[in-house]
Amino acid sequence: MDSISFLGLGLPGWITIVTVIALFLVLLLTKLSEDIAFLGAMAILGLSGILDQKEDLAGFSSDSVVLVGVLFIVVAGLIHTGVIRWIMQHFLGTPKSYPAAIVRLMTPVAALSTILSNTTVVALFVQVVKDWAKKLGIAPSKLLIPLSYAAGMGGICTIIGTPPNMIIAGLYAQNSGQHIGFFAPTLPGIFCLVVGVLATLAMRKLLPVRESREDGTGKEAVAEEAQPQIGVKTVISALIMLAMILLSSFKVMSLLQSAVVAAAAMLIFRCCTPSQAMKSIDWSVLMIFAGSVVIGTAIQKTGVAEALANGVMRMCGSKPLLVMIMMSLTATFVTEFISNTAAGAIFFPIVYHAAVTMGCDPMPFLISLMIAVSSSFATPIGSTTHLLVYGPGGYKFSDFMKIGIPMNLIILAANILIVNLIYPL
């Protein structure tokens, strides 16, 4: 199949593109469940020979998929011991309006995500926000997308805030012998964060009112029974959560390892029962996530992502501002389908080479790339945090597109503006 080529892509690349387009059409235009649609896409990629059997099933053993599943168990322990309700009462307060609730939520979440894994932050806050929203008389779906957006945008603000920032900084040091400072992305990141919060407020009517898939299952009733008094298990589960955060933050363990230890500790200390732990896992979300990992593998393996990036370079020529705009736009598009870490690794050599070839300082191009690859707002598969809120929010695939596409364009404009003000080309 590789011998057939059109516009720089072989037949496997075009089959991958058609599969992705077909998947989106199915998700947008039919009532077929999302997990079945992703399973179908995986079957096509496997049966067509684009991915071998190991690659086609790799999503189920992916670290990121396992991490999400394990975090469901950690959060179950926090719910059943009352920690979640305590956090809600002492951290978020009682804002008097929906816009105030958005600001009250997004600001501290973004701040925490500058130093902690945004996946951890969202996993800890999902049930907090669900309970808080019901207390305020707001549909949880009106707050869970802002939760995910805030965590993603907060991670941009420091070099350690998100994996692609560290990847890009490391590759830059390797190629140039120079280092990107810890706070190099801070001013652009904060500017984009503020713009993102304001944009969320302005577009809040695009956030849907949905019923959580978990509603009516009894989980809320259990959470209600867990009163906010401090009994021994509440303290234990809080300490387990804190240990998980500290172990991963200080690189004693990876986030996955610390989450597995935390989940095991929740079960050992009876913060939740094995039955409660299993019921807490949203299997359809894990299926969607596994499918997105497989699709991302196909996009990278067949050269679709690289072909897009190279096509942008040929189109833009030697116009620095146009190159920055188009590379950022393309990176934002690609990162909706593959991990932001992979997108950063794929685009770094192209962006760096383009900057050097044009005789420009690579720094502004790399800062704009950091922001672009973490600006995936338009699909639930664009970020682990989106998938964590997808089930609890009861969202449809199209819900992310309605607010996410304009958000992508707004943050792109903010990105280009602030980077060029700080680092004039």
LINBEL-V75955 format. One record per residue. SS is DSSP state (~ for helix, > for strand, _ for the rest). Layout:
# LINBEL-V75955
ss = (SS/SS)
This chain:
# LINBEL-V75955
ss = (_/_/_/_/>/>/_/_/>/>/~/~/~/~/~/~/~/~/~/~/~/~/~/~/~/~/~/~/~/_/_/_/_/~/~/~/~/~/~/~/~/~/~/~/~/~/~/_/_/_/_/_/~/~/~/~/~/~/~/~/~/_/~/~/~/~/~/~/~/~/~/~/~/~/~/~/~/~/~/~/_/_/~/~/~/~/~/~/~/~/~/~/_/_/_/_/_/~/~/~/~/~/~/~/~/~/~/~/~/~/~/~/~/_/_/_/_/~/~/~/~/~/~/~/~/~/~/~/~/~/~/~/~/~/~/~/_/_/_/_/~/~/~/~/~/~/~/~/~/~/~/~/~/~/~/_/_/_/_/_/_/_/~/~/~/~/~/~/~/~/~/~/~/~/~/~/_/_/_/_/_/_/_/_/_/~/~/~/~/~/~/~/~/~/~/~/~/~/~/~/~/~/_/~/~/~/_/_/_/_/_/_/_/_/_/_/_/_/~/~/~/~/~/~/~/_/_/_/_/_/_/~/~/~/~/~/~/~/~/~/~/~/~/~/~/~/~/~/~/_/_/_/_/_/~/~/~/~/~/~/~/~/~/~/~/~/~/~/_/_/_/_/_/~/~/~/~/~/~/~/_/_/~/~/~/~/~/~/~/~/~/~/~/~/~/~/~/~/~/~/~/_/_/~/~/~/~/~/~/~/~/~/~/~/~/~/_/_/_/~/~/~/~/~/~/~/~/~/~/~/~/~/~/~/_/_/_/_/_/~/~/~/~/~/~/~/~/~/~/~/~/~/~/~/~/~/~/_/_/_/_/~/~/~/~/~/~/~/~/~/~/~/~/_/_/_/_/_/_/~/~/~/_/~/~/~/~/~/~/~/~/~/_/_/_/_/~/~/~/~/~/~/~/~/~/~/~/~/~/~/~/~/~/~/~/~/~/~/~/~/~/~/_/_/_)
